[in-house]
Amino acid sequence: MSKFHSHDVLIIGSGAAGLTAALNLSSDLDIAVISKTTLDSGSTQWAQGGIAAVLDETDSEEAHVADTLDAGAGLCHDDAVRRTVHDGQKSIEWLVQQGVHFTRSDGEHFHLTREGGHSHRRIIHAADATGQAISTVLCQRARDAANIHIYENRMALDLITHKKLFLPGNRCVGAYVFNRESQEVELFQARFVILATGGASKAYLYTSNPDSATGDGIAIAWRAGCRVANMEFNQFHPTCLYHPRAKSFLISEAVRGEGGHLLLPDGSRFMDRFDERGELAPRDIVARAIDHEMKRLGADCLYLDISHKPASFITEHFPTIAERCLEYGIDITQEPIPIVPAAHYTCGGIMVDEQARTDVNQLYAVGESSFTGLHGANRMASNSLLECLVYGRAAAIDINEQIRHVPTPPQAPHWDESRVRDSDEDVVIAHNWDELRHFMWDYVGIVRTTKRLQRAKHRVDMLHSEIREFYSNYRVSNDLLELRNLVAVADLIICSALQRRESRGLHYNLDYPGKLADPQDTVLVPTTFMASDA
């Protein structure tokens, strides 16, 4: 019989969103935090730039709201934007209270930088390793909390709901969790479950995300019956380091914010031909411009140059980037950085309300796995960590208020492996994984066409059937579960992209280059078949 765990709250994911929720839950609640690898392994620690918040007297909430709405290309939800921006200063104060040390300009005032799409300097940061600073502090706080139990090297397999237990109602009561060390499936039950699993950028061949970004939360929420929205809006970060040994190293947008120039191979600038804001245009415009120039020239990469700034300025502001590039023989104080766009952020996700509640009772989603309406058709730089903090706290506050009235969940059955066997065909998983990421990059990338999307849909349907057969006959493995989730999320991305017959924000279709007068969110609703699909 597999291991059984019972807690008040189960949090799946240990990035900024999940740990913010954990640390804002009442200290008398018994909390489980599941991490796919180590506690600090999520995307948060890779965030370089910082957090957008109104902290300067020359700035205003209205300006931050206006910038976000503009970047979101007409699809942001005004209430979500205003609520998130309004809670920005409070969220930063909470991080400072936790012990996060942000860079200061004069020993007293926070140093604020500016990034693409922002009209003011409002990015608070810890040098160029803000995510690492936040992750380190929140992880330590979680480890020090007596009521928080940490389970590392575990991956959620599927949620347990009343429907799966053939009970009336629409409640989530836990999850089946794969222990990556013991290779066993464990049973976790809880009165509340929070999904904080991050995005799905590993569906693409080139990405700035860690290997864990396989869309797990979105996929398992979809299978449990939750709606998802705006999955066609995948943000491609314009500047990922291009080097054969650099797997997924991001060159922060702050480099452009501090005067970095984007260059063609001949050393000429080009962004002014695409947008009057030049290098400080929103990410979707910059990524498309780079993609266009690379294809026009047949170039493997373009370049980002900050070397015209004093060397001391560069090493002070971007020590992590300078050090990492130097490891690859690139001295950014003397020469430009070779860059390419890479899949970076999933703007769509599980639909939630202002308390981060999903369509399933007692199930919440926070961070990149959720769809709050904040980002619209394009996420503005440094709004993502802010969203993690605001909605992580909102979910915790809502649970604190409700939990006394929610009964202990009914006992769920243990995972049954009696009718499956060990696989001797793991090469199929590796091949399918490779095929998926290639056709998603080629057909569902920065620039799309209906024909490319239809080809991708045909391929993903075939992968679905192969994985369904594999999942039904063999014992689960980490690679199988990740592939299963990535194929499910890739299908959602493709279906959403096929439904949007316009070009807006991060979705650019050559067959529909114009914008609709009345844009709507793309909302996908699970059918009975798809919600229970493998």
N, C-alpha and C positions, 0 to 999 in steps of 0.2 A: 504494500500500500504506500502511495506517495505521501510526502510530508504535508501536513496541514498547518496553516497559519491563520490566526484570527486577530483582527485589529479593528479599531474604530474607523480609521481612515487609511486607505491604500492609495499611495501616490506613485504613479508609474512614470518615472523620469526624474533626473536629478540635476537639471540645469537651473537657470535663474528662476524660471516660472515655478517649477516643482518645489524647489527649496524655499522660495518666498512663501508659497502656500503653507508648507510644513512649519515654518518658523512663525507664521501668524496664526496658526491654529492654537486653541487653548492648550495650556501646558498639562492639563489633566486628561487629555485625550491620548489614546494609544495609537501611534502613527507608524506606518510602514512606508519606507521609501525604497523603491526598486530601481536599481541602476543597471543598464545593459552591460557595462563593463565595470570601471571603477566609478566612484561617486562623482569625480570631477571630469568625467570623460565626454560630457555633452558639448554642444556647439557653443555654449556660453563662453567657455575659456578661450575660444578662438576669436572672439569679437575684439577688434583692435580699436576702432574709432571712439565709441563712447555711448552716452545716453543723451537724447535730446530732451531738454527741459528749460523752461523759462526761469532763468536765475539772475539775469542782468536787468537793471532798471531801464535800459534803453530798449529792451525787448518787451513783448507782451504776449499774453495767451492768444489774443485775436490774431497776431501775426503768425504764431506757431500753427494755429488752426488753419489759417488761410494757406500757408505753405503746404500743409499736409493735404488739404483738399485739392490744391492745384496739382501736386505730384500724383494724387490718386486718380486723376483724369476722369472725374465725374462719377465715381462709384463709391467713394467713401461714405459711410453713414455719419451724418453730422453729429448725432448724439454721442456716438462712440468716440469720435475725434475730440469733441469738447470735453467729455468726461476724462479721457486719457490725458489730454494736455493739462487740464485743471489739476489732476492728481500728481503731476510731474514733480513739483517741488517737494511735496509730502513724501514721495517715493525716494527721492534723493536723500532727504533728511533721514529716512529709515535706514538706508544703506550706510550713511555716515555713522548712525548710532550703532550699527552692527560692527563697525570697525573698518569699513572700506576707506582707503586713503586716496583721495583724488588729487590730481596735480593742481598746485596753486601757483599763481603768477607772481605774488609778492609776499608769500608766507601767510597771507590772510585770505585774499579773495581767490576763488576757484578760477583756474585758467580755462577759458571756453574757446573752442575752435568752431569752424564753420565747415559744413559739408554740402554736397550737391542738393539743390532744391530749397535750402534754408536761406532766408533773407537776413538772418542775424547770426552772430556767434552764440550758439546755445548748446554746444556739445560738451558736456562735462566728461572728463576722461582721466585715466590713470596712465600717463605717458601714452604709449601706443599698445598697451596690453590691458585695457579696461576689463575685458571679459575675464581674464585670468585673475585680476585683482578681486573682482566680485565673486567668482567661483571659489577662490581660495578661502575667503572669509565666510561665505555661506556654508561651504562644506564643513569648515571647522565648527561653526555654530551648530550645525545639524549633528555632528559627531558628539558635541558636548551636551546636547539636550537629552535628558534622561528618558523622555517619553518618545523619542524618535528612534526607531529600529531600522538599520540600514542593511539592505540585502543587495550585494553586488553580484555581477556576472549572472544576471537573470533578465529574461526577456519575456514580456507578456505575450501569450499565445492567443488567447481569446477571452472576452469578457463573459461573465456568468450573469444572466438576466433571468427574470421570472419566466419569460417566454421559453428560454432554453430548459428551464426546470418544469415547464408545462403548468405554471401557476398563473393565476389571474394577476393583472396589473402590468406595470411597465417599469420595473425597478432593476437596477444593477446591484448585485450583491457580492461581487468579487471578480476574480480572474484566475484562469489557469496560466501558470508561469513556468517557463522552461529554464531550468537550472543549467547553465552552460558548462559548469564544472562537473556535476554528477551525471549530466545528460538525462535527467529525470524531469517530469512535469509535476510541479507542486501546486497545491490548492491554497489560494489566498482568499479569505472572505473578510468583508468589511461592510460597515453601514454606509460608507461613502467611498467613492473611487474618483480620483483625479487623474486625467491623462495629461502628461506633460512631456511627450516623447519627441518633440521637435518636428522638423520638416522631412521632405522626401527628395532632396536633391541628389541622392545617390542613384536615382532613376536615370540620371544623365551621365554620359561618358566623362565629361570634365566638370568638376565641382570643387568648390572651396570648403565643402562640409566634411566632417569626420565620417568614418565608415559606418557609424551607427545611425546616420540620417536616412533610414529606409522606410519612413512613413508608417511606422508600426501603429501609432495611436489612431491615425486617420483610417487605416485599413480595419482595425478591430472595431472601431466605433461604427464604421459603415456596415460591417457584418452584424453588429448588434442592433442596427436599425436607425442609426442617426443620419440625418441629412448632412450633406457637405455642400459647400458653395465656393464658386470662383476658383476652381482648381486649375483653370487655364492660365492663370497669372503666376508664372514662375519667374522670379527675378534672377537675371543673370548679372552677377557682379562684373563690371567692366574690366577690372584689373586684377587678375590672378597671375602670380609669377609663372612665367613660361621657362621651364628648365626640365631636362629629362629626369633629374633626380628630385625635383620639388613636386611632391605628390599633390598637395592642395594648399599652397601657402598664399594667403590673401595679401594684396597691397592696399592698405586702408585708403578709403575715400578722403581721409584727412590729408593725405599727401597732395591731392589736387586742391583741397581746401586751403592749404598753405602755399599754393602757388605752383604746383607741379604742372608740367605741360605734357600733353599727349602728342606723340610724334609718329610720323610715317618712317619707314626704313631710311628714307633720304634725309631725315632730320627736320622735315617741315611740319608745322602744326596744321591741323585740319578741322578741329571741332567747331570753329567759327562758321564753317560752311553748313553745319547741321543745326546749330542753335546759337542764338545771340548770347547766351550765358556761357558758351564755350565749355571748358572743362567742368564747370559747376552746374551744368544741366542735370536734370534727374537721371537716374541710373538707366532707365529704359532707353532714353535717347542716346546716351553715351555708348551703351552696349551695342545698340543697332548700328551706330556710326562706325565703331571699331569693326564689327562683323562685316559691314558693307565694304570698308576699305581693305580688309584682309582678303575678301573674296575678289574684289576688283583688281588687286595687285597680285593675287596668288601668294600672299605672304603668310608665313607660319605664325607670325606674331607682330605686334606693334610695340611701341615703347612709351614709358612714362618717365619723365626727366625732372628731377628736383635739384640737379647738380649745380644750377646757377645760384642756389642759395648758399650761404656760408656753411662750411663743413660742421662748425660747432652747432649751428641752428638745426641741421639735419640730425646729428647724433643725439641732440638733446630732445628733440620732438619725436623722433622715430628710431629709438635705440634697438627695438626688437627687429624691425624691418631691416635696418642697416646691418645688424649682426647676422641675421639669417641669409640675406643676400650675399654677404661677404663669404659665408660658408660655401656658396656656389661660385665664388670667384667674381662677384659683381660688387664693385665699390660705388654705392649710390651717391657718394659725395663727388665722384669724378665722372660717372657715366650713367646713361639711362638704363632703366629696368625693362627687360623684355616682358611683355604682358599679353594675356589673352582673356576674353570673357569666360566665365564659368558659372554653372548653375549654383545659386547662392541661397535663395530664400523662397519658401512656399507661401504665397500671399493668401491662398485659399485654405480651407480646412473644415473642421467639424463646426457646424453652426452652434453658436452659444448666445446667451442673452447677456445683460450687463453684469450679472453675477457669475458668469462663466458656466451656466447650467446648459446641458445638452438636451436633446429630445428624450433621453432616457432618464427617468427619475434617479436621483442620487448619483448621477454621473456628471462630472465636470470636465472641461478641457481648457487648458491654459497654454499660453505661449504660441510657438509656431505651428503646433498641431491644430490650433483653433482658428475659427473665422469670426472675428468680432465686428467687422465692418470698418476697422481703423484704416487699413491700408488701401482699400479700393483696388484700382487696377495697377497700382505700383506703390510699393512701400518706400516711403521717404527714409533716407539714411538716418540711422540711430533711433528710429521710433520702435524698433523691435524689442530691445531690452526694456524700454519704458513700458511697452505693452505687457511684457512678462511680469513686471513688478506690480502694475496696476491691477491686472486681472488675477494674478496669484493671490494678492491681498484680498480682492473682492470675493474670490471663491472661499478663502479661509473664513472670512467674516460671515458669509452666508451659512457655511457649515456650522460654525460656532453657535449661530442662532437656531439652527434647525435640529441639531443632532440629539438633543434631549427628547425630541418627539418621534425619533425614528427607531423602530424596534430592531433587535438583533436579527440578522438575516437567517432564513431557513438553511438548513444544512444542504450543501450541494454534494453531488457524487464525486468521488475521486476520478482522476483521469484513467481511462481504460485503454490499455495497450495490448489487450489479449488477442486481438485479431489482426495485428500488423507484424511485420518482420523487419529486420535490418536491411538497409539498402545495399545493393552491390552495383548501383548505377549512378553514383554521385557525379559522374562526368556530365550527366544530363543537366544537373543543377548548374554547374559551372558554365556550360554552353549556353543555357537559357539566360543566365545572368548577363553574360557578355552580349548576347544578341539584343536583349532588352535595352541596355544602356546605349548601344550603337544606334538602334533605330529611333530611340527617343531623341538622341542628339541630332540625327540627320533629318528626321521628319517632324519633330515636335519641339524644335529649338527656338532660337531667337527670331527667325523669320519662317513663317509657315505658309503652306498652301492647302487647299481642301484635298487635293490628290495625295499629298504627303500624309495628311492626317488619316485619310481612308486607308492608306497602306499600313500605317501604324496600327490602326484599329484591327485590321485583318491579322497582323502579326500577334497583337496582344491577345486576341481571342484564341489563337492556337496555343499560346503559352498558358492561358487559363486552363484549357482542357488537359494539357500535359501535367500541369501542377496538381490539378484536382485528382487525377489518377495516382500521381506519386504520393500525395498527401493521404489518400485513402488506403494505401497498401503498405506504406513503410513507416517506421518510427520517425518521429520528427527530429530534426537537427536544426542548428542555428542557421545554416545556409539555406535550408529549405524554407524555414519560417520567414527569413528576410526576403527571399525571392518571392514567396507567396504574397507578402505585403506590398512589395514594390510593384508587382504585376497588377495587383488590385488598384493601387494608387495611380499607376501609369494609365490604366483604363479610365479612371475618373478624370485624369488630365485630358486625355484624348477626347472623351465624350463631351467634356465641357468646352474644349476648343472647337469641336465640330458644331456645337450649338451657337457659339458666338459668331455671328455673321457681320463682323465689323473689325476694324483695327483700333485698339484702345489700350493705352498703357503698355503693359508687358506682352500683350497678345497682338501680334502683327501678322495678318494674313494677306498675302499679295492679291488674293481673289476678292477681298473686301477691304480695300485700303482706306475707305472713309469711315466716319463715326456716325452711329445712329443718333437721332435727335433725342431719344428717350431711353438711355441705357438702363438695363436691369441686371441684377445679380444672376449668375448662372447657378441655379439650385438643383441638385440631384437628390432624388428621393429613393431610398432602397425599396425594391419590390420584394415580395415574400421570397422569391427565388434567390435574388442577388444578396439579400441580407443574410441568408443561411448558406451561401456559396462557400466552397472551400477556399 
